[in-house]
Amino acid sequence: MKWHRKLYAGESISKRQTKIKWKIMHNAGQIGVYVLTLAANPANLIDIIPSWELLQKHYPKKDLYVIGLAGNYEEALLLAGQIVQEVYAKTDGFDIRSYIQERGKQTT
């Protein structure tokens, strides 16, 4: 599992994202937390995965590229929408994968 350098976070967890990230990486349960990743299927934009699914022993976590965390499903939907809107506003397209990779390279 890889984590985006400039992680998007929902309002309810913005102050706890480092702790939540650590717990997810160490297989500690995070009920109610959702992980936003680049889509596994190239035809899709973003995957929203409940963090408890990542606890499954054979879940294919190795290829996940995490771009955001949300405190509940509704917040995950809103965050995914915000990401799509940001990408469209800045690129006039929906190539989220390229935008995220470029955004991760920039220094602030």
N, C-alpha and C positions, 0 to 999 in steps of 0.2 A: 504494500500500500504506500502510495506516494502522496504527499501533502503539498498543496499549492502554497507558495511562499506568502502570498497576500490573500489569506483565507477570507472568504465572505462569511459573515456571521449574523444571525438573527438578533434582534434587540434583546430578547429574553436571555441570551447566553453570551452576549458580546464580552462581558467582563469575566466569564468563566471558560472561555474557549481553550485556553492552554491546559487547564485541568481536564476538561472533557476530552481533548485530543489525547492527552496522556492516558486517560482511562480506556479510551477506545483502542489505543495501541497495545495496552497491556491486558486486553480482554476483560475489563471490569464492566459490569452491566451499567447501561445508561438508558433507563426507561424514559421514553418520551423524546429522546434526542434523535434527530434525523440527519443523515449525511448526504450531501449533494456531491455527485461525482460527474465527471465527463461520461457521456453515455457509452455503454459497452457496444451498442449497436450504432454504427455510423449514420443510420437514418434518423436517429433521435438526437436531441440536444443535450439533455441533462437527465441523469438518473437520481431518484430520491429513494434512499434506502434507510429503513429504520435501523438504528445502531444495534439493536438486539439481534438482528439477522447476522451481523458480523461475528457474533459469538459462536455461530455454528462451526463445528470443526472443519468441515469440508467446503466452506463458503469460499469462492474464488476471489480472495482479497488481494492477492499479489498484483493483479493488473489494475486495481482501482487507483484513480487519480482524484483525490478529494479536493473540491474547490470551495465547499461551504458547509456550515453547521447550522442547524436550526433547533429551537426548543420544542417545537411540536409540528404536526403535519401541516397545519394552516400556515404557520410561519415559513415552513419549507417551500410551500407553493408560492408564497409572496416573494421569498428570496430568489427562487428560480425565475420568477417573472421579472424581478429587478435586474437579474443578470442578463436575461435575454434583451430587455429594454436597453441596458447599457451597451451591449454588443451592437445592437441595431443602430443606436444613436451615434456610435463612434465609427462604425464600419459600413453602414447601410446594407448590412447582410446578417446572416445568422451563423457564421462560422465560429462558433463558440470555442472550439478546440484551439484554433489558431490564435484567437484573441487572448485566451487565457494563457497560452504559452508565451506570447509576446508580453503580456502584462507581468508575468513572473520574471521576465528578464530585466525589466526596467528597475532602476534604482531611484529611491526617493530620499 
